[in-house]
Amino acid sequence: MGPTQTQRTDPVAVAAHDLTTSGVAVLHSFDLTRTLGMHREDWVRFGRHWDDLAPDPYAAELGIQRLRRYGRFAVGTQVRPLPAEEFVQPESSNPLYIGRDRVFEPLTTAFAEDPLLHELLYLLSRLAAVLDEAPQWDVKVHPFRTQSTGGNGHPTPEGMHRDGVMVVSSLLIGRRNALGGESTVCDADGRQLLATTLDEPGTLLVNDDRRTLHGVSPIRPIDGSGPAQRDVLVITFASHR
């Protein structure tokens, strides 16, 4: 069954329809910005948080230049920050870190309290709600900056994978001097559902992690005089424990 007239005029409803039918959806920058009620200056402010990330020591073990932070929230009728804890993924998800708990620097207070982040969490909770009912969501927030001077710019060094949650989203914050970085989403049998390069800041990719796998191809510099850079915000939703 196709989308209704209301769905066709509401980009979030279109994304919800795509998410339930195919397991993956894309919200384009203009639609996301309008839906969040934000303006250019809000995105500029939000993007500055990526200049205050911390080195990822686990990616460094693989020769990958990556910066990140990590935060947890409970999202229901309100957005409530949760205490910091080690980042643990189920054994059936990320093959690189089975049995390994990882510790990352927490989100800065300014990041955790940013109005754009909170509006984004509410929007994503609307999408999560079309897949399952939960009075409250356990939300993990991961800002990433991947850099590359050659062939080591792997945004997802684990390859195609699941995160062991219900919903995974990836929001492009910015790219600089970068080629590559194609996002691919496949079904459980490896059939490709979507392949797209997030190249316009504010573009949001969302997929149902229970029925899909996702990965991103390496980035490399356009101009060898400087590194390639890709800034994204990954947010996952699971039923609150």
C-alpha positions, 0 to 999 in steps of 0.5 A: 500500500502506498503512502496516503495524501497526508504522508506525501505532504509530511516528510516525517510520515514519508520516512515512517512509511519507508522505514516500516515497508523497506527498513530504511528511510532518508530525510533530506536536509531541507525537510529535516531543517523545516521539521526541526524548526531550525535555522542556518545559525542553529546548524552552525552552532551545532556543528562547532561541537565536532571541533571539541571531540576526543581521540578514539583510542580503539580506532587508533589501534586499527590505524584509523584517525577518528574523534568521538564522544558518547552520551546516553539519554532516556527519551519519552515525553522528556529528554533526560540525560543518563549517567555515563557508562561503558559502551557495550554492544551485543555479540551478534552486532559489532564483530570487532569488539565482542566481549570488549567494553569501551570507554569514551569521553562523554558529551560536553554539557553544551552538546548534551543540552543543545536544543537542536539535539533535543529536537532531533531526539524527539523526531527520531522517537516519532520514527521509532514509535512506528516500529515498536511501542515503548513508554521510554527509549534508551538512546545512545548518541555518538558524534564522530569525525573520521579523517584520512590522509590516504587509505585509512579513512574507514567510518565503519571499520567493522564493515557491514554490521548491526548495532544490536538496537532497534533504530540506527540513524546517521546525520551528516554534519559536514564533509571537507576535502573528501571522496567516498563515504558511501552509506549502504544498507542491506537486508538480512540476506545481503540484498542491497536496499539503499546506497547513497553518499550523504553529501549535503549537511543535515541529511538524515539516514535511518534504518531498522537495525533488527532487519538490516545491516549497514556500513560506510565505504572509506573516505580519501582526500580530494586534494592530497595537501590536506586530510579528508574529513567526515563529520556525522552524528550516529544516534541509536534507539532501543527499548529502555531497560 
